[in-house]
Amino acid sequence: MTPTEPIDFVLLWVDGDDPAWQREFRAAKHAAHEDASPIRYRDWRNLQYWFRAVERFAPWVRRIHFITWGHLPAWLDTAHPKLHVVRHGDYIPAAYLPTFNSNTIELNLHRIKGLAERFVLFNDDTFLLRPCRPEDFFRRGLPCDMARLSIVQPSPVAHIVFNDLTLINAAHRKNDAVRRHPGKWFSLRYGAGELLKSLLLMPWSAFPGIYDPHMPQPYLRSRFARAWELWDAELDASCRNRFRTPTDHSHRLVRYDMLCRGEFMPRSLGDCRTMTPDDTTADAVARTIEEARCRMICLHDSPQIADFERVCERLRTAFDRLLPEKSSYER
């Protein structure tokens, strides 16, 4: 990666405890089928550790675009030269606002003023735990990713995944996409187990699913613009949903399209881990953080947490042991 190819990070965050946000949230919510679960918006109070991790483990990042409804953490130094605070109204078309739909927030990222062509999308539940290089996210100017066939599992977002796959299967023939780039779909970097899963699904004539790692996702800004050119009507309709709904599309559509075109470089995800902290797993998750057992981690929220404050504090303690020093992003 050369200095002429900067990499930005994009971080999505919401403070579900903000009274002004809550008022607008209640005013916009009107349909029972809308996905407005409180766990999508609750604050784990660990955001400062995300910034500490980036400063320590990815000091080469050019700029952080911090996406927010409008509220800001009291400790955040908004004058930091690498920080760009982006409110929804700064880049999302007015016709889609107000929005509480993460799909709308993500599908319009290419409209952010000053966003680099190469950027990595982070949700606020994805953290770096070890030093990272630019080459962990981009090689030869392309995102590092894993192209692996899968079966879509039942989940709250399964309908949205199927919506994206419907457009992908109409635009790409699975076997043609794989044959054009066999070394990328069957890279030895993935490991034998991942290759076997793809191989077993090759008899399907269409894409039955594409594995989603739920990790910091590298993207090319121009590919979002291309997706809007290809599927303008579908994405426009999706973005008009104020909350996540079964008819939505997501940023996965952009990723799938890039995979089908071979616009990526294969990478292993063996250094990444997805964990769900709850009353019984909090200590195990905390040890993974404290000992930096992986390079990147995604902490899935769970509706089954009985003592949220205890679990939250256990994770904060773990992060503080790994990253005790304040970052320059903190006042």
Summary of the structure (lengths in Angstrom):
residues: 331
radius of gyration: 19.5
end to end distance: 31.7
largest distance: 56.3
contacts: 1016
relative contact order: 0.19
helix: 40%
strand: 16%
